[in-house]
């Protein structure tokens, strides 16, 4: 018993609980406020937000060339600080480039998206790029210094500010949703930036051009490999919104965005916590035994048992639940959820063990497989769009994606034993 007590009191468990609590608050607040937002904003407003974020995220994901992920790795704070400086400089460059692209191709972008309402909002993309990238950079610095309380607080502040801004700016309609995203992230940045300036301001003098060049070369795999993988994930998410906007009505896009938002929130809370614990335990186990298949199977079975009741309820009563929770106007979103249940289920149980390729050094193969899955995903939406039947598209999406994830699970289990 003393061992268990000692383990529960360890810094490692305390840090996990601290970050987890921040994740719960960050996810729970927007989720619980969805009924309010759904009644003061229309599906068309949410469609504009979904389109805006799809464009902004394409820039945000590469805004730092993924160098912010490397901040945790160097032994010396000096190198980590130069990675921080490098990340911030790249984010400024990408922000300016995003403005130029939006300025030059604004009309073309709106035509592709079949939505003229987003035209003026696109000029806010540089602010989103800066807020998201700086939020990530200073979060990783605080994580490096084991100031996980700051990380948790920043996530909570970002979430609370976002929802508060959305409600306060509801008179601006869709613009209120967009501004809420930007204000929320800048509020989160303020927390981690203040913590940085209060305790680490003196480190700024160690930043220099030669050392930034040195760390850029040392950690070049992050922009070369990791950024390609991350960009593929965002391209899939943005691509689906672009295609849905091209083939269907603005209202349908807005309803779909709410479907994913609500059905992904609970899974994100549980899945992220399991992923953190699994990554640490699997890495330790693999170094000792070169075999993490049993652990992976345990995680898969546990997540399946946890999530099956939830997804079963959505499958049978999703339309009634959405109508009750968000209002009758969102009943169709619940119907969308029914068709997406198989895909969401397999995505949920696969997500935590998708870190296995990192542990066994099979990232490049996994990158190719991931891009294959993205192509299948978008192809399903195109098939539905050609037939002008969104439910048919979601049917194909669930079939293709479920088959893909089953194949990924088989492959992950195969490589999990040396």
Residue pairs with C-beta under 8 A, 6 or more apart in sequence:
7 13
11 146
12 280
15 146
15 148
16 273
16 276
16 277
18 148
18 149
18 151
18 152
19 148
19 151
19 152
19 276
20 272
20 273
20 276
21 152
22 151
22 152
22 153
22 154
22 155
22 156
23 152
23 155
23 268
23 269
23 272
23 273
24 269
25 152
25 155
25 156
25 159
26 155
26 156
26 158
26 159
27 159
27 265
27 266
27 268
27 269
28 265
28 269
29 156
29 159
29 160
29 163
30 159
30 162
30 163
30 261
30 265
31 262
31 265
31 266
33 163
33 166
33 167
34 258
34 261
34 262
34 325
34 326
35 325
35 326
35 327
36 167
37 163
37 166
37 167
38 258
38 325
38 326
38 327
38 329
38 330
39 326
39 327
40 167
40 170
41 166
41 170
41 173
41 174
41 176
41 177
42 173
42 251
42 254
42 329
43 250
43 251
43 252
43 254
43 255
43 258
43 329
43 330
44 117
44 174
44 250
44 251
44 254
45 173
45 174
45 177
45 254
46 174
46 177
46 254
46 255
46 257
46 258
47 115
47 245
47 250
47 251
47 252
47 253
47 254
47 257
48 115
48 117
48 118
48 121
48 174
48 177
48 178
48 250
48 254
49 174
49 177
49 178
49 181
49 257
50 241
50 253
50 254
50 256
50 257
51 113
51 115
51 118
51 241
51 242
51 245
51 253
52 118
52 121
52 122
52 124
52 125
52 178
52 181
53 128
53 181
54 237
54 238
54 241
54 242
55 102
55 109
55 118
55 122
55 125
55 238
56 125
56 128
56 129
56 132
57 234
57 237
57 238
58 231
58 234
58 235
58 238
59 94
59 95
59 97
59 98
59 125
59 128
59 129
60 128
60 129
60 132
60 133
60 234
61 227
61 230
61 231
61 233
61 234
62 94
62 227
62 230
62 231
63 90
63 91
63 94
63 95
63 129
63 130
63 132
63 133
64 87
64 88
64 90
64 91
64 94
64 133
64 136
64 137
65 87
65 90
65 222
65 223
65 227
66 222
66 223
66 226
66 227
66 230
67 83
67 86
67 87
67 90
67 215
67 216
67 219
67 222
67 223
68 83
68 84
68 87
68 133
68 136
68 137
68 140
69 140
69 222
69 226
70 83
70 215
70 219
70 222
71 80
71 83
71 84
71 87
71 137
71 140
71 141
71 144
72 80
72 140
72 143
72 144
73 80
73 219
74 80
74 83
74 215
77 203
77 206
78 203
78 206
78 211
79 211
79 214
79 215
79 218
80 141
80 144
81 200
81 203
81 204
81 206
81 207
82 206
82 207
82 208
82 211
82 212
82 214
82 215
83 212
83 215
83 219
84 137
84 138
84 141
84 207
85 204
85 207
85 212
86 212
86 215
86 216
87 133
87 137
88 133
88 134
88 137
89 212
91 129
91 130
91 133
91 134
91 137
92 130
94 129
94 133
95 126
95 129
95 130
95 133
96 126
98 125
98 126
98 129
99 123
99 125
99 126
102 109
102 122
102 123
102 125
102 126
103 123
106 119
106 122
106 123
107 119
109 118
109 122
110 116
110 118
110 119
110 122
112 242
112 246
113 242
113 245
113 246
114 245
114 246
114 250
115 245
115 250
117 174
117 250
121 174
121 175
121 178
124 178
124 179
124 182
127 182
128 181
128 182
128 185
131 182
131 185
131 186
131 189
132 185
134 189
134 193
135 154
135 158
135 185
135 188
135 189
135 192
138 189
138 192
138 193
138 195
138 196
139 151
139 154
139 192
141 192
141 196
141 200
142 148
142 150
142 151
142 154
142 192
142 195
142 196
143 151
145 199
145 200
147 195
150 191
150 192
150 195
151 192
153 191
154 188
154 189
154 191
154 192
155 188
157 187
157 188
157 190
157 191
158 184
158 185
158 187
158 188
159 184
161 183
161 184
161 187
161 188
162 180
162 181
162 183
162 184
162 185
162 187
163 180
163 184
165 176
165 179
165 180
165 183
165 184
166 176
166 177
166 180
168 176
169 175
169 176
169 179
169 180
170 176
172 179
225 363
225 364
225 367
228 367
229 363
229 366
229 367
229 370
232 367
232 370
232 371
232 374
233 370
233 374
235 374
236 374
236 377
236 378
239 374
239 378
240 377
240 378
240 381
241 253
241 257
243 378
243 381
243 382
243 385
244 252
244 253
244 256
244 381
244 385
244 390
245 253
246 385
247 381
247 384
247 385
247 388
247 390
248 385
248 390
252 332
252 390
255 330
255 332
255 333
255 336
256 333
256 336
256 390
258 322
258 326
258 330
258 333
259 322
259 333
259 334
259 336
259 337
259 340
260 340
262 322
262 325
262 326
262 333
262 337
263 314
263 337
263 340
263 344
264 344
266 310
267 307
267 344
267 348
270 303
270 306
270 307
271 303
271 348
271 351
271 352
274 299
274 302
274 303
274 352
275 351
275 352
275 355
278 295
278 299
278 352
278 353
278 355
279 355
279 358
279 359
281 295
282 292
282 295
282 296
282 355
282 356
282 359
283 359
285 291
285 292
285 295
286 292
286 359
286 360
286 418
290 417
290 418
291 416
291 417
291 418
292 356
292 359
292 416
292 417
293 413
293 416
293 417
295 416
296 353
296 356
296 412
296 413
296 416
297 413
299 352
299 353
300 349
300 353
300 409
303 348
303 349
303 352
304 345
304 349
307 345
307 348
307 349
308 345
311 341
311 344
311 345
313 321
314 321
314 334
314 337
314 338
314 341
315 338
315 341
318 334
318 335
318 337
318 338
318 341
319 331
319 332
319 334
319 335
319 338
320 331
320 334
321 334
322 330
322 331
322 333
322 334
322 337
323 330
323 331
323 334
326 333
335 391
336 390
336 391
336 394
339 391
339 394
339 395
339 397
339 398
340 394
340 397
340 398
341 398
342 398
342 399
342 401
342 402
343 397
343 398
343 401
343 402
343 405
345 402
346 401
346 402
346 405
346 406
346 409
347 401
347 405
349 409
350 405
350 408
350 409
350 412
353 409
353 412
353 416
354 366
354 408
354 412
356 362
356 412
356 415
356 416
357 363
357 365
357 366
357 412
357 415
360 415
360 416
360 418
362 415
369 408
369 411
372 404
373 401
373 404
373 405
373 408
376 400
376 401
376 404
377 397
377 400
377 401
377 404
379 396
379 400
380 393
380 394
380 396
380 397
380 399
380 400
380 401
381 393
381 396
381 397
382 393
383 392
383 393
383 396
384 390
384 391
384 392
384 393
384 394
384 395
384 396
384 397
385 393
387 393
